[in-house]
Amino acid sequence: MLDGLTLDQMRVFVTVAETGSFRAAATRLLRVQSAISHAIGNLEAQLEVELFDRSGHRPKLTPSGASLLADIRALLIKVDAVRARARGLGQGMELEVTVALDPQFPLPVLGRALNALCETYPTVTFRILSTPLGASFEALLEGECDLAISGINLINPAIELEALMTVRRAAVVARGHPLAQAVDAPLSTTTLADHIQIVGEDPSALTGKRDYGVVSPSRWRVADNLTKKTLILSGVGWGSLPIWMIERELLEGDLVRLPVAAFGEGGESTTQTYLARRIDRPLGPAGAAFRKALLAALPEPLVGERRDRSDPGSPG
């Protein structure tokens, strides 16, 4: 009986489970409700199990239905991957490659990768979106980009992740700020509570309800690291920034490291970054070349580099 299973029946099943009703599934799939009911009935007959309890106002997954949902989702993902690979075999050169970029990722590394492609792919336009925290994954899931570089490890079976590099971050303050005079011992949350912390805004629905590395009750929110850096240099408050972005200011003494106890030794932390792509959307020649160039542009990891302080997202 299982030979009669169809991909359409399985997609209808997953859609009903996700939307919570036959009517909502019909709306999403642009079908009449009776067609949805018919597809589910046929699938239950083929599998010889009841997938939904229809006794209530809304259909509810039975234990058997809940158990099979993960298996069917996995099958559909594999089918989509096969289709994507088949399309990719005959795909021509892209006109544009869009990359969603978490701004904490080192721009010099990105620049080296893109520079390596200029002569090889002169007709391809590369579009870089600034997407902090979960916004990179959001852009990828919504089809707004081909690749995403993120500092958050969000597990999704439709997304393939590839580890890139760890980014070092440090809590800093301007040299004229009162906190700059108290850097001999770890700074507690109580001490920091009297000072403004400059933190990055998270525009993503995936992670926007979470605060990464926010330890002060008094905080100002900004949309990007450049604004954050400018406010910190102006003496408004303190915050955490990628070290690649503030090396000159640290060297010249315009910024002073703060030993924030919550961030780790010396107020420093590291964040693992990832390259993400959807498995159902194959990379074209230029996208694949960008991935290769990006991996080649990564700095060699330091011997004995510590990774045990890696955070799920950028602090503050």
Backbone hydrogen bonds, N-H to C=O, Kabsch-Sander energy under -0.5 kcal/mol:
donor,donor_aa,acceptor,acceptor_aa,energy
4,G,1,M,-1.7
5,L,2,L,-1.7
10,M,6,T,-1.8
11,R,7,L,-2.5
12,V,8,D,-2.4
13,F,9,Q,-2.3
14,V,10,M,-2.3
15,T,11,R,-2.3
16,V,12,V,-2.6
17,A,13,F,-2.2
18,E,14,V,-2.2
19,T,15,T,-2.7
20,G,16,V,-2.4
25,A,21,S,-1.9
26,A,22,F,-2.3
27,T,23,R,-2.1
28,R,24,A,-2.2
29,L,25,A,-2.4
30,L,26,A,-0.6
30,L,27,T,-0.6
31,R,26,A,-2.6
35,A,32,V,-0.8
36,I,32,V,-1.2
37,S,33,Q,-2.3
38,H,34,S,-2.3
39,A,35,A,-2.2
40,I,36,I,-2.3
41,G,37,S,-2.5
42,N,38,H,-2.4
43,L,39,A,-2.1
44,E,40,I,-2.5
45,A,41,G,-1.9
46,Q,42,N,-2.4
47,L,43,L,-2.5
48,E,44,E,-1.7
49,V,44,E,-1.2
51,L,49,V,-0.6
53,D,60,K,-3.9
54,R,52,F,-0.7
60,K,53,D,-2.1
62,T,51,L,-2.3
66,A,62,T,-2.9
67,S,63,P,-1.9
68,L,64,S,-2.2
69,L,65,G,-1.6
70,A,66,A,-0.8
71,D,67,S,-0.6
72,I,68,L,-2.7
73,R,69,L,-2.6
74,A,70,A,-2.1
75,L,71,D,-2.1
76,L,72,I,-2.4
77,I,73,R,-2.2
78,K,74,A,-2.0
79,V,75,L,-2.2
80,D,76,L,-2.6
81,A,77,I,-2.1
82,V,78,K,-2.2
83,R,79,V,-2.4
84,A,80,D,-2.5
85,R,81,A,-2.4
86,A,82,V,-2.3
87,R,83,R,-2.5
88,G,84,A,-2.4
89,L,85,R,-1.4
90,G,86,A,-0.7
90,G,87,R,-0.9
91,Q,88,G,-1.0
97,V,125,T,-2.6
99,V,127,R,-3.0
100,A,147,L,-2.7
101,L,99,V,-0.6
101,L,129,L,-3.5
102,D,100,A,-0.5
102,D,149,I,-2.1
105,F,102,D,-2.3
110,L,106,P,-1.6
111,G,107,L,-3.0
112,R,108,P,-2.1
113,A,109,V,-1.9
114,L,110,L,-2.4
115,N,111,G,-2.5
116,A,112,R,-1.5
117,L,114,L,-1.3
118,C,114,L,-0.7
118,C,115,N,-0.7
121,Y,117,L,-2.8
124,V,121,Y,-1.2
125,T,95,L,-2.5
127,R,97,V,-2.7
127,R,125,T,-0.5
128,I,126,F,-0.5
129,L,99,V,-2.8
129,L,127,R,-0.5
131,T,101,L,-2.6
131,T,129,L,-0.8
135,A,132,P,-2.3
136,S,133,L,-1.2
138,E,134,G,-2.1
139,A,135,A,-2.4
140,L,136,S,-1.8
141,L,137,F,-2.9
142,E,138,E,-2.0
143,G,140,L,-1.2
144,E,139,A,-2.8
145,C,139,A,-0.7
146,D,98,T,-2.6
147,L,98,T,-1.7
148,A,276,A,-2.4
149,I,100,A,-3.4
150,S,148,A,-0.6
150,S,274,Y,-2.2
154,L,152,I,-1.1
155,I,153,N,-0.7
159,I,156,N,-2.2
160,E,277,R,-3.0
161,L,159,I,-0.5
162,E,275,L,-1.8
164,L,273,T,-2.9
167,V,271,T,-2.8
168,R,166,T,-0.5
169,R,269,S,-2.9
170,A,241,L,-2.3
171,A,267,G,-1.6
172,V,239,G,-3.1
173,V,256,V,-1.7
174,A,232,I,-0.6
175,R,254,D,-1.6
177,H,174,A,-1.8
180,A,177,H,-1.7
181,Q,178,P,-1.5
182,A,179,L,-1.9
187,L,259,P,-2.9
188,S,186,P,-0.5
192,L,188,S,-2.0
193,A,189,T,-1.3
194,D,191,T,-1.0
195,H,192,L,-2.1
197,Q,218,S,-2.4
198,I,238,W,-3.4
199,V,197,Q,-0.6
199,V,220,W,-2.9
200,G,316,G,-0.7
201,E,222,V,-3.4
208,G,204,S,-1.8
210,R,207,T,-2.1
212,Y,210,R,-0.5
213,G,211,D,-0.6
215,V,213,G,-0.7
219,R,217,P,-0.7
220,W,197,Q,-2.3
222,V,199,V,-2.3
228,K,224,D,-1.8
229,K,225,N,-3.0
230,T,226,L,-2.2
231,L,227,T,-2.4
232,I,228,K,-2.2
233,L,229,K,-2.6
234,S,230,T,-1.7
235,G,232,I,-1.5
236,V,231,L,-2.1
237,G,231,L,-0.5
238,W,196,I,-2.3
239,G,172,V,-2.0
241,L,170,A,-2.2
243,I,168,R,-2.7
245,M,242,P,-1.3
246,I,242,P,-0.6
246,I,243,I,-1.1
247,E,243,I,-0.6
250,L,246,I,-2.3
251,L,247,E,-2.4
252,E,248,R,-2.5
253,G,249,E,-0.5
253,G,250,L,-0.5
254,D,249,E,-1.4
255,L,249,E,-1.6
256,V,173,V,-3.1
258,L,171,A,-3.2
260,V,258,L,-2.2
261,A,187,L,-2.0
261,A,259,P,-0.5
263,F,260,V,-1.6
264,G,260,V,-0.6
264,G,261,A,-0.8
267,G,264,G,-2.4
268,E,265,E,-1.5
269,S,169,R,-2.0
270,T,309,R,-0.8
271,T,167,V,-2.0
272,Q,311,D,-0.6
273,T,165,M,-2.4
274,Y,150,S,-2.9
275,L,162,E,-3.0
276,A,148,A,-3.3
276,A,274,Y,-0.5
277,R,160,E,-1.6
279,I,158,A,-2.1
281,R,278,R,-1.2
288,A,284,G,-2.7
289,A,285,P,-1.9
290,F,286,A,-2.3
291,R,287,G,-2.1
292,K,288,A,-2.0
293,A,289,A,-2.6
294,L,290,F,-2.8
295,L,291,R,-2.2
296,A,292,K,-1.9
297,A,293,A,-1.5
298,L,294,L,-0.7
298,L,295,L,-0.7
305,E,302,L,-2.0
310,S,307,R,-1.3
311,D,270,T,-2.1
316,G,212,Y,-2.8
